Amino acid sequence: MFGRRKALAIMGMAGIVTGIGRSSFAKVHDKAILATNNNTGYSGFLRQIYQSAVNQGYDPSIMRRALNFSQPNAKVIQLDRKQPEFTMTWSQYREKVISDTKIQDGRSAYQDSKTLLSDLWKQYHVDPRIVVGIWGIESAYGKHLGKFNVIDALATLAHEGRRSKFFKAELMNALKILNNRDVEPERMMGSYAGAMGQPQFMPSAYLNYAVDFSGDGQRNIWTDKVDTLASIANYLAKCGWHANEPWGQAIRIDGNIAQNQIWRTQLRSLGEWESLGVRRQDGRSFSNKTIRGAVIRPDGEGGDAFMIYHNFNVIRRYNPSDFYALAVGLLGNEITT
């Protein structure tokens, strides 16, 4: 898969792979690396990353395998520099993301995982529908893991990208994961930006939230459904999920509420919202008028409206987008109806 770019560079990485001592390697090649073109400069950058990892006690043989690239990944750079502006409306996003296929596949995935999801509920007290909703949106229930080697992508972005400091930190986190032997370097697959596996965790998120729920000694979010769903549940639990509370609900607004009067941070009791003309989607009153929530109307007046609660903001900790959090919640609702 990576043969076109994995030929060893004449300078830089050759010293690493053949086992030349780091001090003698530096004496022979440092001047040449600084004076040559971008590709050999990239080899010098990878050499520095290798040395930093080894200095932290990471296994040199694993680091050599992981960093065995001779030039930046041009496709990663292209995708990073040409990200389209986000101009999709909520209604367009909803239609695209919560497709009939996604719902049907989600219902099957939910039924197939009911025993596991019950166990996860007992452990983490996170709504199983939300766990499956995130799984579905992030990787279509494990079908789409990303086509990029994570080390390749992160190293490219750390060297070439707009946020080199951020991506260098994530690169070092990814190398730590490899050193822990949770995954082989060649199987660490993800997005062009380094989001990994079925839950699309960045390496830092993996280190903080991934769990070995299957008990096989590895936190495998690439091919192990058990670890994948447990890691998503653990993520939400550690971000403050409130058990037995909803994320939100669709509503109707019978009164005249201006768009600038509503937002995620503008909390009122449901009784107060009712006095402003807010009702459940079916027109009925809210059952518990003391609960506090906020109203959002992502496409503005005349579009869909939702009452959101604390757990909506927990979902946003996974991805800080109202569209994303709504899609997760609504997909979760659909797969159990």
C-alpha positions as CSV (number, residue, x, y, z in Angstrom):
1,M,0.0,0.0,0.0
2,F,2.8,2.4,0.8
3,G,5.5,1.0,-1.6
4,R,5.7,4.2,-3.7
5,R,7.0,6.2,-0.8
6,K,8.6,3.7,1.5
7,A,11.9,3.3,-0.4
8,L,14.5,4.4,2.1
9,A,15.9,7.9,1.7
10,I,19.6,8.0,0.8
11,M,20.1,10.3,3.7
12,G,18.5,10.4,7.2
13,M,16.3,7.3,7.5
14,A,19.0,5.0,6.0
15,G,21.0,5.5,9.2
16,I,18.1,4.6,11.3
17,V,17.2,1.4,9.5
18,T,20.7,0.0,9.2
19,G,21.4,0.6,12.9
20,I,24.2,3.2,12.5
21,G,24.8,4.8,15.9
22,R,22.9,8.0,16.4
23,S,25.9,10.2,17.3
24,S,28.0,9.0,14.2
25,F,24.9,9.3,12.1
26,A,24.4,12.9,13.1
27,K,28.0,13.8,12.4
28,V,27.9,12.3,8.9
29,H,24.6,13.5,7.7
30,D,23.3,16.6,9.6
31,K,25.0,19.2,7.3
32,A,23.8,17.3,4.2
33,I,20.2,17.1,5.5
34,L,20.1,20.9,6.1
35,A,21.5,21.7,2.7
36,T,19.4,19.4,0.6
37,N,15.9,19.4,-0.8
38,N,12.5,19.0,1.0
39,N,12.5,15.2,0.7
40,T,15.8,14.7,2.6
41,G,14.7,17.5,4.9
42,Y,11.7,15.3,5.7
43,S,14.0,12.4,6.4
44,G,15.9,14.6,8.8
45,F,12.6,15.6,10.5
46,L,11.7,11.9,10.9
47,R,15.2,11.2,12.3
48,Q,14.5,13.8,14.9
49,I,11.2,12.3,15.8
50,Y,12.8,8.8,16.0
51,Q,15.5,10.1,18.3
52,S,13.0,11.8,20.5
53,A,10.9,8.6,20.8
54,V,14.0,6.5,21.5
55,N,15.1,9.0,24.1
56,Q,11.7,8.4,25.8
57,G,12.4,4.7,26.0
58,Y,10.4,3.6,23.0
59,D,11.4,0.4,21.2
60,P,13.8,1.4,18.4
61,S,12.7,-1.5,16.1
62,I,9.0,-0.4,16.3
63,M,10.0,3.2,15.8
64,R,12.0,2.3,12.7
65,R,9.0,0.4,11.2
66,A,6.6,3.2,12.0
67,L,8.7,6.0,10.6
68,N,9.8,4.2,7.4
69,F,8.7,6.9,4.9
70,S,10.9,8.9,2.6
71,Q,8.7,11.8,1.7
72,P,5.5,13.6,2.9
73,N,2.2,12.2,1.7
74,A,1.1,14.5,-1.1
75,K,-2.6,13.4,-0.8
76,V,-2.6,14.3,2.9
77,I,-1.2,17.8,2.1
78,Q,-3.8,18.3,-0.7
79,L,-6.7,17.4,1.6
80,D,-5.4,19.5,4.4
81,R,-4.9,22.6,2.3
82,K,-8.1,22.3,0.2
83,Q,-10.7,21.6,2.8
84,P,-14.1,22.9,1.5
85,E,-15.9,25.6,3.4
86,F,-18.7,24.3,5.5
87,T,-21.7,25.7,3.8
88,M,-24.2,22.9,4.2
89,T,-27.5,23.7,5.9
90,W,-28.8,21.5,8.7
91,S,-31.5,20.0,6.5
92,Q,-28.9,19.1,3.9
93,Y,-26.6,17.6,6.5
94,R,-29.4,15.7,8.1
95,E,-30.5,14.2,4.8
96,K,-26.9,13.2,3.9
97,V,-25.8,11.8,7.3
98,I,-29.0,10.1,8.6
99,S,-29.8,8.2,5.5
100,D,-32.2,5.3,5.2
101,T,-29.2,3.0,4.8
102,K,-27.5,4.3,7.9
103,I,-30.7,3.8,9.9
104,Q,-31.3,0.2,8.7
105,D,-27.7,-0.7,9.2
106,G,-27.8,0.8,12.6
107,R,-30.9,-1.2,13.6
108,S,-29.0,-4.4,12.6
109,A,-25.9,-3.3,14.4
110,Y,-27.9,-2.4,17.6
111,Q,-29.7,-5.8,17.6
112,D,-26.4,-7.7,17.0
113,S,-24.8,-5.8,19.9
114,K,-27.5,-5.8,22.5
115,T,-25.7,-8.1,25.0
116,L,-22.5,-6.0,24.7
117,L,-24.4,-2.8,25.0
118,S,-26.2,-4.0,28.1
119,D,-22.8,-4.8,29.7
120,L,-21.5,-1.4,28.7
121,W,-24.6,0.3,30.3
122,K,-23.8,-1.5,33.6
123,Q,-20.2,-0.3,33.4
124,Y,-20.5,3.2,32.1
125,H,-24.2,4.2,32.4
126,V,-24.2,5.8,28.9
127,D,-27.2,5.6,26.6
128,P,-26.5,2.6,24.2
129,R,-28.3,4.4,21.4
130,I,-25.8,7.3,21.5
131,V,-22.9,4.9,21.5
132,V,-24.2,3.2,18.4
133,G,-25.1,6.6,16.9
134,I,-21.5,7.8,17.2
135,W,-20.2,4.5,15.8
136,G,-22.5,4.8,12.8
137,I,-21.6,8.4,12.0
138,E,-17.9,7.9,12.5
139,S,-17.3,4.7,10.6
140,A,-20.6,3.3,9.4
141,Y,-20.6,0.8,12.2
142,G,-16.9,-0.2,11.6
143,K,-17.0,-0.4,7.8
144,H,-14.9,2.7,7.0
145,L,-11.8,3.1,9.1
146,G,-9.9,5.6,6.9
147,K,-7.4,4.8,4.1
148,F,-4.3,6.5,5.6
149,N,-1.5,5.1,7.7
150,V,-1.8,7.3,10.8
151,I,1.9,7.8,11.3
152,D,2.4,8.7,7.6
153,A,-0.5,11.3,7.9
154,L,0.5,12.8,11.2
155,A,4.2,13.0,10.3
156,T,3.3,14.8,7.0
157,L,1.0,17.3,8.8
158,A,3.6,17.9,11.6
159,H,6.2,18.7,9.0
160,E,4.1,20.5,6.4
161,G,0.7,21.4,7.9
162,R,-0.9,24.5,9.2
163,R,-0.9,23.3,12.8
164,S,2.5,21.6,13.1
165,K,2.7,21.9,16.9
166,F,-0.6,20.1,17.3
167,F,0.2,17.4,14.8
168,K,3.6,16.8,16.2
169,A,2.1,16.2,19.6
170,E,-0.4,13.8,18.1
171,L,2.4,12.0,16.2
172,M,4.3,11.4,19.5
173,N,1.1,10.1,21.0
174,A,0.6,7.7,18.1
175,L,4.2,6.4,18.6
176,K,3.4,5.9,22.3
177,I,0.4,3.7,21.3
178,L,2.6,1.7,19.0
179,N,5.2,1.3,21.7
180,N,2.5,-0.1,24.0
181,R,1.8,-2.7,21.2
182,D,-1.9,-2.1,21.0
183,V,-1.6,-2.2,17.2
184,E,1.0,-2.9,14.6
185,P,2.4,0.1,12.7
186,E,1.1,-1.1,9.4
187,R,-2.4,-1.6,10.8
188,M,-2.7,1.8,12.4
189,M,-5.2,3.2,9.9
190,G,-7.3,6.3,10.0
191,S,-8.2,9.6,8.3
192,Y,-5.8,12.0,6.6
193,A,-5.9,14.0,9.8
194,G,-4.9,11.1,12.0
195,A,-8.3,10.1,13.4
196,M,-8.1,6.4,14.1
197,G,-10.2,3.3,13.8
198,Q,-13.9,2.7,14.2
199,P,-14.5,5.5,16.7
200,Q,-12.1,7.9,14.9
201,F,-10.1,8.8,18.0
202,M,-7.2,11.1,17.6
203,P,-4.1,9.5,19.4
204,S,-4.5,11.8,22.4
205,A,-8.2,10.7,22.8
206,Y,-7.1,7.1,22.4
207,L,-4.6,7.4,25.2
208,N,-7.2,9.0,27.5
209,Y,-10.3,7.0,26.6
210,A,-9.6,3.8,24.8
211,V,-10.2,0.6,26.9
212,D,-9.5,-3.1,26.6
213,F,-13.0,-4.3,27.4
214,S,-12.5,-7.6,25.7
215,G,-9.6,-8.4,28.1
216,D,-7.1,-9.6,25.5
217,G,-4.4,-7.1,26.5
218,Q,-4.9,-4.7,23.6
219,R,-7.1,-1.6,23.2
220,N,-8.1,-2.5,19.7
221,I,-10.4,0.1,18.1
222,W,-9.6,-1.1,14.6
223,T,-11.0,-4.6,14.4
224,D,-12.5,-5.3,17.9
225,K,-16.2,-4.2,18.2
226,V,-16.1,-4.8,22.0
227,D,-13.2,-2.4,22.6
228,T,-14.6,0.1,20.1
229,L,-18.0,0.5,21.7
230,A,-16.6,0.4,25.2
231,S,-14.1,3.1,24.3
232,I,-16.9,5.4,23.0
233,A,-18.9,4.8,26.1
234,N,-15.9,5.5,28.3
235,Y,-15.3,8.7,26.4
236,L,-18.8,10.0,27.0
237,A,-18.8,8.8,30.7
238,K,-15.5,10.6,31.4
239,C,-16.9,13.7,29.7
240,G,-19.7,13.9,32.1
241,W,-22.7,11.9,30.7
242,H,-25.7,11.9,33.0
243,A,-27.4,8.5,33.1
244,N,-31.1,8.3,32.5
245,E,-31.3,11.8,31.1
246,P,-32.1,12.6,27.4
247,W,-29.8,14.4,25.1
248,G,-32.7,16.4,23.7
249,Q,-35.9,16.2,21.7
250,A,-37.6,17.7,18.7
251,I,-40.0,20.6,19.5
252,R,-42.4,23.0,17.9
253,I,-42.5,26.7,18.5
254,D,-46.0,28.3,18.4
255,G,-44.9,31.7,19.6
256,N,-42.7,34.3,18.0
257,I,-39.2,33.6,19.3
258,A,-36.4,35.5,17.4
259,Q,-33.3,33.6,16.5
260,N,-31.1,35.8,18.7
261,Q,-33.2,34.8,21.7
262,I,-32.1,31.2,21.6
263,W,-28.8,29.4,21.9
264,R,-27.1,26.5,23.7
265,T,-26.2,28.6,26.6
266,Q,-29.6,30.3,27.1
267,L,-31.1,27.9,29.7
268,R,-34.7,28.1,31.0
269,S,-37.0,25.7,32.7
270,L,-39.4,23.9,30.4
271,G,-42.2,25.7,32.1
272,E,-40.7,29.0,31.1
273,W,-40.2,27.8,27.6
274,E,-43.9,26.8,27.4
275,S,-44.9,30.3,28.4
276,L,-43.0,31.4,25.2
277,G,-44.9,29.0,23.0
278,V,-42.6,26.0,23.0
279,R,-44.2,22.6,23.1
280,R,-43.3,19.0,22.4
281,Q,-43.3,18.1,18.7
282,D,-46.7,16.6,19.0
283,G,-48.1,19.8,20.6
284,R,-48.4,18.4,24.1
285,S,-47.0,20.1,27.2
286,F,-43.7,18.9,28.7
287,S,-44.2,16.4,31.5
288,N,-41.6,17.9,33.9
289,K,-41.7,21.6,33.7
290,T,-38.8,22.1,36.2
291,I,-36.1,20.6,34.0
292,R,-33.9,23.2,32.4
293,G,-32.9,23.2,28.7
294,A,-32.0,25.3,25.8
295,V,-33.6,25.8,22.4
296,I,-31.7,25.6,19.1
297,R,-33.0,26.1,15.6
298,P,-30.1,25.3,13.3
299,D,-31.6,26.5,10.1
300,G,-33.2,29.5,11.6
301,E,-36.9,30.5,11.8
302,G,-39.2,28.1,10.1
303,G,-36.8,25.2,10.3
304,D,-36.4,22.2,12.7
305,A,-36.2,23.2,16.4
306,F,-34.9,21.1,19.3
307,M,-34.8,21.3,23.1
308,I,-31.4,20.3,24.2
309,Y,-30.1,19.2,27.6
310,H,-26.8,18.6,29.4
311,N,-26.0,15.4,27.5
312,F,-26.2,17.2,24.1
313,N,-23.1,19.2,25.2
314,V,-21.4,15.9,26.2
315,I,-21.9,14.6,22.7
316,R,-20.3,17.9,21.5
317,R,-17.2,17.0,23.5
318,Y,-16.8,14.2,21.0
319,N,-17.2,16.6,18.0
320,P,-17.9,20.3,18.7
321,S,-20.7,20.7,16.2
322,D,-24.4,21.2,16.8
323,F,-25.1,19.4,13.5
324,Y,-23.0,16.4,14.6
325,A,-24.6,16.2,18.1
326,L,-28.1,16.4,16.6
327,A,-27.3,13.7,14.0
328,V,-25.9,11.4,16.7
329,G,-29.0,11.9,18.9
330,L,-31.5,11.5,16.1
331,L,-29.8,8.5,14.6
332,G,-29.7,6.9,18.0
333,N,-33.5,7.5,18.3
334,E,-34.1,6.0,14.8
335,I,-32.2,2.8,15.3
336,T,-34.4,1.7,18.2
337,T,-37.8,2.5,16.8
